[in-house]
Amino acid sequence: MYRIVKSRLVRATAATLAGLAFVAVSPVTASAATSPAIDWNVNAPTPNADADPFYTPPSTIPTGNPGDIIRARVANAGPPTARSLAKAWQVMYLSTDALGNPNVVTGTIMVPKNGASTAPLVTIAPGTTGPAFRCTVSRFINSGAFYEQPAVNDMLKAGYAVAVTDYEGYHENPKTTYVAGRSMGAAVLNISRAATRLPEAGLSPTPKLAIRGYSQGGGAAMWAGQMAPTYAPELNIVGIAGGGVPANLALVAASLQGQPAFGFLLNAMIGLDNAYPELVLDDFLTDVGKSTIANMVAGDCTIELLIGYENKKIDDYATESPFSTAPWLDRIDPENKLGATKINVPVFQYHANNDPIVSPRGAANLRKAYCALGVDLQWKEFDGTGHITTVARGNADVAAFIAARFRGATTAPNCSAI
Amino acid sequence: MASPLSWVPSARRAATIGVIGAALSALAVAPASARPVSLKLNYKCNFPLMLPEPLSLTITSDVPATLPVDEGSPEIPINAVADVSAKAVKSLRALEAVSVEGKAAAAATVVRPDGIVLPLNVPTTIVKTALPTSGPVQTAASGEAPSILFPSAGQAALKVGDLVLTLTPRLSDGLLTGVDTFETECKQDPGQNNVLATIAVTDGSASVAPTKPGALKGVPTSSSVALSWTASTDDKAVTAYDVFRDGTKVTTVTTNSATIAGLNADTNYTFTVQARDADNNASELSDPVTVKTAAGGGTTGYRYAVAGTATFKSLSKGAVPLTGAFDTSIAGSTVSGNLALNDAAAKLVALGFLPVDAKLSFAQAGGTSGTFASGVLSTTTKLRIKLPQVKVLGIELAGGANCQTKQISSVGLKSIEPAFSPAAGGRLAGTFAISDLTGCGFLTNLVSPLTSGGSNAIAVNLTPNPVA
C-alpha cells in the first residue's frame, strides 16, 4: 500500500541531511572504498505478482563504490531465443539517487554464451514500465514479458553483453523515481560498472560500452551521457543512442494533459514526488487523486497507464496542479531539463514526428542544444509513426549505430542540417 | 514431408523408429486409419507487459487408433483454436495493433509402449486474425506433427505440453508495432489431462471387435418400425451398423438409429443389430427386440418420398436440402407415423470467415403424430439432430456419433394447399427449434451458435411412394 507520510516540515530536515550526504560521496570514482562481497545466498526469482525479498534494500546500505554488486542470483535472459543466446543474472548494485545520495538499484546482466571475455557491453535504459513492483524490468525479463526484448535479442545476437537497469525504487512498497534524470543516469552508468564487476559474467574490466534507450530510457541514456564525464570517467563509452527522449518535462506534461496517454503524467508526478523531498504530491491531491495514485503504485504497469487514464486531466485528481508551483517547476527546469551540458561521445538521437506522448518539439530543441554544445550528433526523424510504434521501429538504426561505434567507424553527424 | 524426428534415440534410430521419407511413401499406399481426437487445455501466457494471462487452447487432430509395430504413421495434422482473453486483446489494441499472426510451437511428448518419453516438436502457423476493438478473440493455428513409429507393441500416448508463441501484431498499414515480433511462453495449468491421443501399437495380432450394441428398441407404426440403440465403441472406430429383421439384413446405417419401412400391419417382427469397424470386425449381435406393428383396421397407410429444404435462421449460407421418407397412417383424424430424413450437408460460416461443412443426420426420437381434419394435415415429428461430421477449412475436426442437439427438436409441419389429399401428397411447411449442441468436442462452442435457434423454417414436398 502506498502511503504518503511526508510533510513539508520533515522534508526540510531530510533535504538538508541529504545535501550533506551528497557532498560526502560525490564525485564518485572507482575504487574509492573497499567493495562489499556479493551475497549469492538469496531467494530464487518469483512470479511478478508475488513478493520477492531479493529486491528489498538492505536496512543499511553497505559501504562501497557506485556499481559494486551487493546481491546476485541466476535468472532468465527472457523467452527461449534469449535463453539460448545468453546467461543472465539479476543483481542489486550501489548507485546514487536524484540528490546524489547512495542508494541500491536492481537490474539484469546478460552475457553471450560464447566469447564473453571479448564482448563489448550495451547498457539498455528501459522505457516506461510503470510504478508498481510487479512491473520491475528485471522481473519482466525473467518471466519473458519485457516489451523491449526484441532490442535485447538484437544486441545478444550481435554478440554483445547486455545490462538493463530497473531504475531506482522497485521493491515492495515501491518508491520509483520516474523521470528524475540524475537517478536514472546514475542507475544506467552504475549497472554498466556492475556488469564488469560480476566475476561469473566473465566480461573484460573495460569493455567498449554503448548506452541505448527509448522514451524514459532515451532520457536516461542522455542523462548518463551528460553525467559520465564527471560521474563515471573511467567507463569506455563509445556511443549513446536515445529515441523518443523526454528532454523537457514541461513540454511533455503539457502535451499529455487531457490526452490518451495521460497516465504517464500521473506516473511522472509519483516519480518526482519520490525523488525530491520538498515535493509533496499528497498536498495537491483530492481523495479521488489519493486513491488513484495508491492504486497505480499497487498495480499499474505500462498497459494500465496507457488504457486506464485516457483523456484525464490533472484537475480530475488534484485541487491545484503541482506544476503551477515553484518547487515543482524548479525540479522540471532546470533540474530535469536535458541539454545543459555536453555529451562527449557520439550520439544518435531519433524521434517520431507524430509522437503524441513525448513532445517532438522538446526533442528537436534538445538536438539543437547538443549541436550548439558541439556534440557529435546524428539525428533521425521517423515520419508518420507514433511514440509506441517507434519503440521497435528505431531498433535497426540503433543497432547499426552501435555496431559502427564498436568497430570505430567514422560518425555521421548531421547538425549542419539544422 | 516431415524431416526425420529428433527424438529417436540414436542407437536405435535406423532399426526401430522414426520418421523417414521411405516409410511415408509406403504409407501413401496403405495409410493407417485415422481417428479424430480433441483436447482442451488451459494455459497462462507471458505476454509482454502483462502478468501471466489465461489462454485456452483446443487442439484437434487425426491420430491413428492403432499402428503396427515398425510402421510409420501418417504425418499428424494438428489444428488448434485459442481463446485469447479480452485483456490481451485490449493490450494489443493499446499498441495500435489491429491484427496478430505468427507461429505456435507445442512441446509435445510421445510416451512409447516401453515407457520411454520422447519429445516431439509440433510447429503450427497461426493465421492472421483481426483483433476486435473489445472483447476476446479466437485464433486458429494449424500444422503437422511428423510421422511416428514404434519399435514395440503396447499402448503409446501423445501428450501436449507448454507452448511458445511467436507473435507478430500489425498496425492497420500492415507494418510492425512497438513490440515487433516477440516470443510468449505459455505454461500449462497443472492438473489437466494432457493426453491428446492414445495409440494401440500392434504386433500383428487381430484388432478388437466393436462392443455389442445395447438397449435396442423400436417404435412401430402400422407399416414401419423406428429402431434405436446405444452406440458401440471400438479400439479404432465403428464404421457401420447392420440391421437384421428376422435374421435377414435389411439395411446398413452409420449412426445408432434406423427406420425399417414397408412392414405389414399388426405383425410381430424381431430385429437385431451388429456393429462393424474399419477392419470389418463384427460385434456380437445385439439382444433381439420384437415389435408388433400397429393394427391396420380402419387405418390407411401412406408412404411418401420427401424432398425439401430446411433454412437455419442463424445461417447466411442458404437452405439445407432435405430428402427422406414419410410413412404415416391415418385413423380417423389421428395421424401417426415416422418422418425419416436422410443425412444432409450444411455449409456454415464460423467466426465470420471459417467455412464449416457439417453433415446433419436426423435420428428418430418419438416418431410423428398429428391430426388430419378439414383438409389440413398437421404433424409434429420428434427428431434429434446430429452432426456426425464437421469439417473446418476442409479438414475434419470433430463431430462424431455423440455430436447432437441437447434437446429433441419438435418439427411442426402443416399442409399448405387448402385441401390436402393424403393420396396425392402435397406441400407442407413449418418451423422447428434447435437447441445447443453437445458432445461435439471443442467445436461444440464453435458450431453451436451457428445452428441453434428457435425459429428455423422447413418446407417439404410429399410425393406418394406406395408401400412396396
Interface residues (C-beta under 8 A of the other chain):
Chain A: P47 N48 A49 G78 P79 P80 T81 R134 F140 S143 G144 A145 F146 Y147 Q149 P150 C301 T302 I303 L306 I307 G386 I388 T389 T390 V391 A392 R393 N395
Chain B: N46 F47 P48 L49 M50 L51 P52 K90 S91 A94 L95 E96 V164 L171 L175 L176 T177 G178 V179 D180 T181 F182 E183 T184 E185
